[in-house]
Amino acid sequence: MEAISVVSANDIWAVGYSSDSSFNNHPLTIHWNGATWSIAPSPSVNDDILFGVDAVASNDVWAVGRSFQEARTLTIHWDGSNWSIVPSPNDGSEDNILFGVAAVASNDVWAVGNAGSLATLAIHWDGAAWNIVPTPVFDPNATSQVLIGIVALSSGHIWTAGQYIVPIEGSVQHTLTESWDGSNWNFVPSPNKRNSNNRLHGITGTPDGTLWAVGTTGVFARPERTLILRKNP
């Protein structure tokens, strides 16, 4: 399992994937009804994995990931009775993957990931369709850019976190944080431990606007350490 979202004490979703004997991946969605976990059948395209899930309500849940061996984005929706695939856009012909999703309302949902190795990817659901929303080019030399975690504090206060590499500086990974102000995505500098690979995998926030981001830091061939960042309101 890769992610979990709570609607109430007796309505919880977890998503991920399972692999068959031919090593093909299939999306996996399981539900807690207050007493037991059970598998809810979910549609599959081709070698699919779900990485993120978030719920607006019991009959309005989104899960995101990738299909076709990382080549295309995948979004599926729960309407209270069934999961169904909802078409989602891709940026270019390189691998497109969605890692995180955050729902503000039924017509205001964000999903993030990467479009190939050179660009982050953010898409928005407006109640009718998913559309790509540009993310900032914060360093023309940056590569291996990816957004993994996302949290929505309000419609105009959304944060996402991940990592990137600047090859001309070596192969060290840097933390990456971006914010949505209601009109645009903006790059927000975030700290790194020196001479280490720094990666962010999740982000959350409190009602007063305090943000917490977590991940790992370390060097190759040595055990990684936990990395925790805090941003005050």
Stockholm file with secondary structure:
# STOCKHOLM 1.0

chainA/1-233         MEAISVVSANDIWAVGYSSDSSFNNHPLTIHWNGATWSIAPSPSVNDDILFGVDAVASNDVWAVGRSFQEARTLTIHWDGSNWSIVPSPNDGSEDNILFGVAAVASNDVWAVGNAGSLATLAIHWDGAAWNIVPTPVFDPNATSQVLIGIVALSSGHIWTAGQYIVPIEGSVQHTLTESWDGSNWNFVPSPNKRNSNNRLHGITGTPDGTLWAVGTTGVFARPERTLILRKNP
#=GR chainA/1-233 SS CCEEEEEETTEEEEEEEEECTTCCEEEEEEEECSSCEEECCCCCCSSCEEEEEEEEETTEEEEEEEETTTTEEEEEEECSSCEEEECCCCSSSSCEEEEEEEEEETTEEEEEEEETTTEEEEEEECSSCEEECCCCCCCTTCEEEEEEEEEEEETTEEEEEEEEECGGGCSCEEEEEEEECSSCEEEECCCCCTTSEEEEEEEEECTTSCEEEEEEEECTTSCCEEEEEEECC
#=GC SS_cons         CCEEEEEETTEEEEEEEEECTTCCEEEEEEEECSSCEEECCCCCCSSCEEEEEEEEETTEEEEEEEETTTTEEEEEEECSSCEEEECCCCSSSSCEEEEEEEEEETTEEEEEEEETTTEEEEEEECSSCEEECCCCCCCTTCEEEEEEEEEEEETTEEEEEEEEECGGGCSCEEEEEEEECSSCEEEECCCCCTTSEEEEEEEEECTTSCEEEEEEEECTTSCCEEEEEEECC
//
